[in-house]
């Protein structure tokens, strides 16, 4: 319910010309009798109160067509290039929602994702492969151009053992892009679909030709190909 509240209040701040209600704690307490009172008939015990569908009751404060607009303008999740659907974290003060995501899951995306019909860029909390914070930014393009090249050079220091993780990140990025190109070419030349199983069977050959891939756990390489497959499946579901 707190995230629902933050989403509504964010839209109230972002779109003052529309009728987004004030659902702040202060206002809800001031109008408690109006929005909760009609549901209290027969409530005599704490257990009765706990059974109330507060989320549904609060959702009823949004006049039509705002409930559908809420999901459209302030989605709870964003799908990133890896195919993962990652939860957004909204704040009631209307500041940009936070998307905490590993860097490698953003490969292929040049610019910062946006909500609110493209008006509001999210605040990216970019993480290392080990889920350590790397950068907070609203400018993904600048991160790729400036910060990421320096990160790849970082041998130790503040990131300690992450040099090896960055090397793995680069290899998985390369594998992702190569597998994507293979799928595109197979479809363009022969109208043929390449499956994730087909591509997994070739990992042994990849390691024979490129020994550096032997440093990467097989599960990591397989998960890279699975993420690509999920992204493909998600794309085709959207265009159907």
N, C-alpha and C positions, 0 to 999 in steps of 0.2 A: 504493500500500500504506500510505503514511503516513496518508492520510485514512481508510482502512478501520480502521487501528489507533486513530485518534483517535475515530472513531464508536463503536467497541466500548468504549473506555475511558470515553467520555462516558456511555454507557448503564450501565456498571458503577458510575459515580459517581451517576448520577441514580436508578438503580433497584437499590439494594443488596439488596433482597429477592429479586432474581432471580439466575440463575446465569451472569452475564456473566463470562467468564474474564479474568484479568489477562494482557494481551498487551503490557505495557510492555516497553521494551527490556531492562531489568534482568531481568525474569522470563523473557523469551524466551531470553536468553543462559544463564540458570541451567538452563533445561529444553531446551537446544538438542538434546541427544542424543535426548530423548523425541519431539520433534515433527519434527525434521529427519532424525535418524539413519535411520529406516526408508526414506528416499528416496535414501540415498547409495550404495546398492549399485550397483556399476558406474561410479561417479563417480571418475575418476582424473585428470581435467584440469580446468583453469579453464573451458574451453568446455563441458564436461559440466555443471558447476555452473550456468553461465549459462542452460542450457536447462531447468533445473528450473522448474516452475510454482509459484513461491513464493507468489503470491497465492492460488492454489487450495489449496496446502498449509496456509497460515495460516487460510483460510476453514474448513478441516476441523477447526479447534480449537473451533468453535462447535457445541455439541450441538443436536440438533433440539429445538424449532422455532425456535431463535434466528436462523438465517440469514434466514428470512423476516421475523422480527420486526425484524431490523436495518434492513431496507429500509423497513419500516412506521414504525418509531419514529424513525429517524435517516436520513431520505432524503438522497440526495446533491444533489438539486435541489428548488427550489420554483418553481411557476408563479405569476407575479405578474399583476395585472390586465391588463397590456398583452398578455399571452399568451406572454411570454418565459419560458423555463425557465432559471433562474439557479442556478449552482452555490453550494452552501453550503460554508463552510470551518469544519471542526470542530477543536477543540483537545484534546489528551490530558488536560488537567487538569479537563475537565468544565465549563468555562465555556461560556456560550451560543455556539452557532455563529454565524458572521458571514454576513450577506447584504448584499453590496455591490450597490446598485441605484440607477439614476437616479430622481430624484423623480417625473418624469412617468410612469414605468412603474408607480407605485404609486397613481395616481389611481383613486378608486373603492374603495379599501381603507381602512377607518376604523381598524382595530386592528392591532397588530403580529402578524405570522404566528408560529405556534408549531410546535414539533416535540414528540416524546416524548408523544404522545397529548394534546396541548394543555397539558402541564405546563410546558414550557420555551419562553419567548419568544426569538426569535432576536435577535441584536444587529445592528441595521440600520446600515449605513454608507451614508447617503443622499448621492447624488452629483448634481452639476449636470448640465445637458445636455452639457457639455464633459468630463464624468467627473471634475470636481474635487470634493474632499470638501466637504460642506456641514454635515452633522450626523451624530453617532453617538448612537443612542438605542435604547432598548427600549420607548419609549412613543410610538408613531406617532400616536395620537390627540392627545397633547399637542403634537406637532410641527405637525400641521395647525392646531391652535387657536392656537398661540403663535408658533412660529418661522417657519412658512411665510408668514403675513401680513407679518412684518417683512422677510423675504427679498425679497418682491415690491417692497417700498419701497426696497430698497438700490440706490442709483444707481451708486456706484463703490466707492472704498475697497478693502477687502480682497478684494472679488470682481472688481475692475477692470472688464473688459468684459462682465460677466455680466448687466448690466441688460437688454441686448438679448436675451440668452439666456433670461432669465426671462420677458420679453415673449413670446418665441416659445413657451416652455413653456406660458404661459397660453393662447395661441391654439390650440396643438395639443390642450390639455386641453379647450378649448371645442369644437373640431372633433370630438374623440373622443366627447364626451358627446352632441353633436347628432346624430352619425351613429348612435350607439347608440339614441337615442330614435327616429330615423327607422326603424330596423330593427324596434324594438318595435311602433311604431304600424302599420307595414305589415302585420305579422303579426297584430296584434290586430284590425284593421279588415277586412282582406281575406284573411287567411291566406296572405299573399304574402311570399316571401323577397327581401330586397334584397341584391344581391351587391356585393362590393368594387369590381367594374368599374363597376356602376351609380353608385356613390357617387363614384368617381374622375372620372367624366365630368362631374359637377356642380361640380368644383372651380373651373372657369372662372367659373361663375355666382356662386359664393361670393366670389371675388375682385372681381367686378364690384359686388356689393352691399356687401362689406366690404373696402375698399381696404387695410386694415392687413394682410390676409392676403397681399398682394403682397410684403411684406417677407420672407416665409417661402419658402425654396426649395421648389419643387414636389416634390422627392424626399422632403423632410421631411413634407409633408402626405400624400403617398402612403403613406409608411411608417406614419404614424399610422392611416390607414384599414386598412392591412394588419395592424397589430397588433390592431385591433379584430376583424378577420376571423379572425385566429388564435385570439383569445380565444373567439369564438363557436364556432369549430370544436372547440376543446378542451372547451368546455362540453357540446356535444352528444355528443362522444365519451364523456364521463364519465357521461352519463345514459342512454346506450344500453344 
